[in-house]
């Protein structure tokens, strides 16, 4: 039997495409936002992604944000739900009562189509796609025509991801994406979060208003945040819901999470198109945290800052954008 397999199955009762590659396995849920819900090492028992328990499946399906690798389009918060774009202002639903903002876009809980899956001599893989046209539920909020594809591949080099976006219409579209990636700490069975240290290629921390919107100013990094971008820090040193610029180190934009007791490091290399990071650690409760690569500044279309500085990207008619990421162990 080949060490690479891809097949239809289920995950907690939901349709899933399972990938196998030697010691690794992964699962993607096409009908719940194309979410890659699991990435595991079956030999060590490591579970790298925060997976929903059976009793959490109902809440996960209602709001699939803090498990697996949810894709956000457009990501994060928009003031009063207003999204100015190309001379028009679109009104998104205000779905975060505490801030009066729209939060996290429209594609993480939307069914995607399985375009392809299989195995080659190098990997197992799956491609899921979201094609938005008039009449699609997403089109009522973002009245554009576009295609998004996510390709996950699994091999001895870990889990690869390719995000592909194409503008299929005549109007330019916002190319504003993020992943609310939920990483287990500890990822080893029986491990202690106290033994874990996280590093992230952050630069400066954006100052946020009481509505969690950037003021346009920066804040001084705390000593623990200096460790975050240097030698590493305990992921739950304090509550974090922080927004940072991304500053690649040694040519790469990445997170590294090390189990110091086992000497195992999970690397999340996300590519340099992501100009920002969010990091949220569930109110400093041990178990998981979310290092979120994000193209754009929170609320970017409402900002007066230079577009190149805040990752306010667009795609013209027929244009394509893509970026890759990888989770692997060293």
C-alpha positions in Angstrom: 0.0 0.0 0.0 1.3 3.5 -0.9 2.3 5.7 2.1 0.1 8.4 0.5 -3.7 8.1 0.5 -6.6 10.5 0.0 -10.2 9.4 0.5 -13.7 10.5 1.4 -14.7 9.8 5.0 -16.2 11.5 8.0 -15.0 13.6 10.9 -17.3 13.7 13.9 -20.2 12.9 11.5 -19.3 15.6 9.0 -18.1 14.9 5.4 -14.3 15.0 5.3 -11.5 14.3 2.9 -8.7 12.5 4.8 -5.1 12.6 3.8 -2.4 10.1 4.9 1.3 10.4 4.4 3.4 8.0 6.4 3.2 9.0 10.0 1.0 12.1 9.3 -2.7 12.4 8.7 -4.9 15.5 8.0 -8.6 16.1 7.5 -10.4 18.8 5.5 -14.1 19.7 6.0 -15.4 21.0 2.6 -18.9 21.8 3.8 -17.6 23.8 6.7 -15.6 26.5 5.0 -13.0 24.2 3.6 -11.5 24.0 7.1 -8.4 21.9 7.6 -9.6 20.6 10.9 -6.8 18.1 11.8 -3.1 17.7 11.3 -1.6 14.8 13.4 1.5 12.7 13.8 0.1 9.2 14.4 3.4 7.8 15.7 3.9 10.3 18.5 0.3 11.2 19.1 0.9 14.9 18.4 -2.2 16.8 17.5 -1.1 20.2 16.1 -4.4 21.8 15.5 -7.2 22.6 18.0 -9.9 20.1 17.1 -13.5 20.2 18.3 -14.5 17.5 20.8 -17.7 15.6 19.9 -19.7 17.8 22.3 -18.3 20.9 20.7 -19.4 20.1 17.2 -22.7 22.0 17.3 -21.0 25.2 18.5 -18.1 24.6 16.0 -20.6 24.4 13.1 -22.4 27.5 14.3 -19.1 29.5 14.5 -16.2 27.6 13.0 -13.5 30.1 14.1 -11.4 28.6 16.9 -10.7 25.1 15.5 -8.5 24.0 12.7 -7.5 26.5 10.0 -10.5 28.7 9.2 -10.2 31.1 6.3 -11.5 34.6 6.8 -12.7 36.9 3.9 -12.6 39.7 4.6 -10.8 39.2 7.9 -11.3 40.7 11.3 -13.3 43.8 12.2 -14.9 46.5 10.1 -16.2 49.6 11.9 -20.0 49.7 12.1 -20.0 47.0 9.5 -19.1 49.6 6.8 -16.8 48.4 4.0 -15.9 51.2 1.6 -14.6 49.8 -1.7 -14.0 51.3 -5.2 -16.3 54.3 -4.6 -19.1 52.4 -2.9 -19.7 51.5 0.8 -21.1 48.0 1.4 -22.9 47.4 4.7 -22.0 44.2 6.4 -24.0 42.8 9.3 -22.9 44.0 12.7 -22.3 40.6 14.3 -20.1 41.6 17.3 -22.4 43.4 19.7 -19.6 44.3 22.2 -17.8 46.4 19.6 -20.6 47.3 17.1 -18.5 45.9 14.3 -18.6 43.2 11.7 -16.2 40.4 12.4 -14.5 37.7 10.2 -16.4 37.8 6.9 -18.4 35.3 5.1 -16.5 32.2 3.9 -15.5 30.2 7.0 -19.0 28.7 7.5 -19.9 28.4 3.8 -20.0 25.1 2.0 -17.1 24.6 -0.5 -16.9 22.2 -3.4 -14.4 19.3 -3.5 -12.6 20.0 -6.9 -10.1 17.2 -6.7 -8.3 14.8 -4.3 -5.8 12.0 -4.7 -2.2 10.9 -4.3 1.0 11.1 -6.2 4.4 9.6 -5.6 5.2 12.6 -3.5 2.1 13.4 -1.5 -1.6 13.1 -0.9 -3.7 16.2 -1.6 -7.2 17.8 -1.8 -8.4 20.9 -3.5 -11.6 22.7 -2.4 -13.1 25.6 -4.2 -15.6 28.4 -3.5 -17.1 30.0 -6.7 -19.1 33.1 -5.9 -21.6 34.3 -8.6 -24.9 36.2 -8.4 -27.3 34.2 -6.3 -24.5 32.7 -4.0 -25.0 33.7 -0.3 -21.6 35.4 -0.2 -22.5 37.5 -3.2 -25.3 39.3 -1.2 -22.5 40.8 1.0 -19.6 41.0 -1.5 -21.3 41.6 -4.9 -18.4 40.4 -7.0 -17.6 37.3 -9.0 -14.6 35.4 -7.9 -13.1 32.0 -7.2 -11.1 30.9 -4.1 -9.3 27.6 -4.0 -7.5 25.9 -1.1 -5.1 23.1 -1.8 -3.8 21.0 1.0 -1.0 18.5 0.5 0.5 16.1 3.0 3.9 14.5 2.8 6.9 13.7 4.9 7.6 17.5 4.9 4.3 18.2 6.7 1.2 20.0 5.6 1.3 22.4 2.7 -1.4 24.9 1.8 -1.9 26.9 -1.3 -4.5 29.7 -1.4 -5.6 30.8 -5.0 -7.9 33.7 -5.7 -9.1 34.8 -9.1 -11.3 37.8 -10.0 -13.9 36.4 -12.5 -15.8 39.6 -12.8 -15.3 43.1 -14.3 -15.0 45.1 -11.0 -11.8 45.1 -9.0 -12.2 43.0 -5.8 -10.7 43.3 -2.3 -7.9 40.7 -1.8 -8.1 40.7 2.0 -7.6 37.3 3.6 -6.5 35.7 6.9 -6.4 32.4 8.6 -7.6 32.1 12.2 -5.2 29.1 12.7 -5.7 27.4 16.0 -2.6 25.7 17.4 -2.5 23.4 20.3 -0.1 24.1 23.2 0.6 21.5 24.3 0.4 19.5 21.1 2.0 16.4 22.7 -0.2 14.1 24.7 0.3 14.5 28.4 2.5 17.6 27.7 2.4 20.8 29.8 1.9 24.2 28.2 4.5 25.5 30.7 7.1 23.8 28.6 6.2 25.6 25.4 7.8 28.6 23.9 6.4 30.5 20.9 8.3 32.8 18.4 6.6 35.0 15.8 8.0 37.3 13.1 6.3 40.4 14.5 7.4 44.0 14.2 5.4 46.7 15.8 2.2 46.4 17.8 -0.8 48.4 16.6 -2.6 50.5 19.2 -6.3 49.4 19.3 -9.3 51.4 20.5 -11.9 50.1 22.9 -13.7 48.8 19.8 -10.7 46.8 18.8 -10.0 49.0 15.8 -6.5 50.4 15.0 -5.9 54.0 15.9 -3.1 54.3 13.4 -0.5 54.6 16.2 1.9 52.0 17.6 2.4 50.8 21.2 5.7 50.0 22.9 6.2 46.2 23.1 6.1 44.6 26.5 9.2 42.6 27.5 7.3 39.4 26.8 6.5 40.6 23.3 10.2 41.3 22.7 10.8 37.7 23.6 8.0 36.7 21.2 9.9 38.0 18.3 13.3 36.8 19.7 14.1 33.7 21.7 10.5 32.8 22.4 8.0 33.1 25.3 5.4 31.0 27.1 2.2 31.4 24.9 -0.1 32.2 27.9 2.0 34.8 29.8 -1.0 37.2 29.7 -4.2 37.7 27.7 -3.4 38.5 24.1 -5.7 39.8 21.4 -3.0 41.8 19.7 -2.3 43.1 16.2 1.2 43.4 14.8 3.0 44.3 11.6 4.8 41.3 10.1 8.6 41.6 9.7 10.1 38.5 8.0 13.2 37.1 9.6 15.8 35.4 7.4 13.5 35.8 4.4 10.5 34.0 6.0 7.3 35.0 7.8 6.6 32.3 10.4 5.6 31.1 13.9 7.7 28.5 15.7 6.3 26.6 18.7 8.7 24.5 20.7 8.1 21.8 23.3 11.3 22.4 25.3 11.0 19.1 27.1 10.7 17.0 23.9 12.8 19.3 21.7 10.2 19.3 19.0 9.4 22.5 17.1 6.2 23.1 15.0 6.9 25.6 12.3 4.1 27.6 10.6 5.7 29.3 7.6 3.0 31.5 6.0 4.7 33.5 3.2 5.5 37.2 2.9 2.3 38.4 1.4 0.8 38.5 4.8 1.6 42.0 6.1 0.1 41.6 9.6 -0.3 39.1 12.4 -3.0 38.8 14.9 -2.3 36.7 18.0 -5.2 35.6 20.3 -4.6 33.2 23.1 -8.2 32.6 24.4 -7.8 34.9 27.4 -4.5 33.3 28.4 -6.2 29.9 29.0 -3.8 27.1 28.3 -4.7 24.6 25.6 -4.5 26.5 22.3 -3.8 29.9 20.8 -4.3 31.5 17.3 -1.3 32.9 15.4 -3.3 34.5 12.5 -1.5 35.5 9.3 -3.4 38.4 7.8 -2.9 40.3 4.6 -4.3 43.6 5.8 -4.6 45.9 8.8 -7.8 45.5 10.7 -10.5 47.8 9.3 -8.1 48.7 6.4 -10.7 50.1 3.9 -11.7 52.6 6.6 -8.1 53.7 7.2 -6.4 56.8 5.7 -2.9 55.2 6.0 -1.1 54.4 2.8 -2.5 51.3 1.1 0.9 49.6 0.7 1.6 49.9 4.4 -1.6 48.4 5.5 -1.9 45.6 2.9 -5.0 47.0 1.2 -4.7 44.8 -1.9 -7.0 44.5 -4.9 -7.4 42.3 -7.9 -8.4 43.7 -11.3 -10.6 41.7 -13.7 -9.0 38.4 -14.6 -6.1 38.8 -12.1 -4.9 36.0 -9.9 -3.2 36.1 -6.5 -1.9 33.1 -4.6 0.3 32.4 -1.6 1.6 29.2 0.1 2.1 28.2 3.7 3.4 25.1 5.4 3.1 23.4 8.9 6.0 21.1 9.6 8.1 19.7 12.5 11.8 20.2 13.0 
